[in-house]
């Protein structure tokens, strides 16, 4: 079983715990294990609480929450071995920590096989950045930003639009605008942060017009022989217009080894997959992008270029 990992970074007060609370309260059918640096700082709604045992809280919705004490990899190993195992793990970093070191730890080959780092998200308090422009010169702040696949501008409802636009321009010096989102109250679609089971790709449900994060999802499958070289070329054209891609494929270059492809923002990886495409298929791919910037027919036509004659 593979359990994807979400790493949540950001300065003190940026809204990391609010985001974590929102994910735990709205897991969208997932069992999410939350690992945090300071257990006492997590204000989980009382109605979610179940049983408490030392460093772990079991939540009524099937989630758990652990305090990060000691070795991160040991903590991850313990969480993965729980029965039932979580569907995803969210790690909240300390506001004074550089996520780069945690990322290096998570790239440990043994852990990555069962708990791959899927998404790094950094939270920025736009009001603070607007009021303290010198924050941009802080090395830790820049490191947190550079580590991110996505940047969430939190508390967007509490800052004037023109000020928010100024902050987006500052953050845009480090990340493309397509990877920057405005959120309020920690409300972000879980499917942006965690992908779904490849055996059961799911289209995102319609969101209210007022939602700040409208997404579109495309599922692509194929029964034809696939070229790895062509796939890499096509993905190079598709990736800039997508937020995330995940799928399992069989290439003619590796006919007996299924390949797992993952792309988050501008970061993409190919690795051996423990699961194969469904019977009769050579590809199962799920793509998520911004609604209105995502042409399903065009993407399908491009992906068919991966198929060999």
Buried (B, 14 or more C-beta within 10 A) or exposed (E): EBBBBBBBBBBEEBBBBBBBBBBBBBBBEBBBBBBBBEBEBBEBEEEBEEEEEEBBBBBEBBBBBBBBEEEBBEBBBBBBEBEEBBBBBBBBBBBEBBBBEBBEBBEEEEBBEBBBBBBBBBBBBBBBBBEEEEBBEEEBBBBBBEBBBBBBBBBBEEBEEEBBEBBBEBBEEBBEEBBBBBBBBBBBBBBBBBBBEBEEBBBBEEEEEEEBBBBBBBBBBBEEBBBBEBBEBBBEEBBEBBBBBBBBBBBEEEEEEBBBBBBBBEEBEBEEBEBBBEEEBBBBBBBBBBBEEBBBEEBEEBBEEBBEE
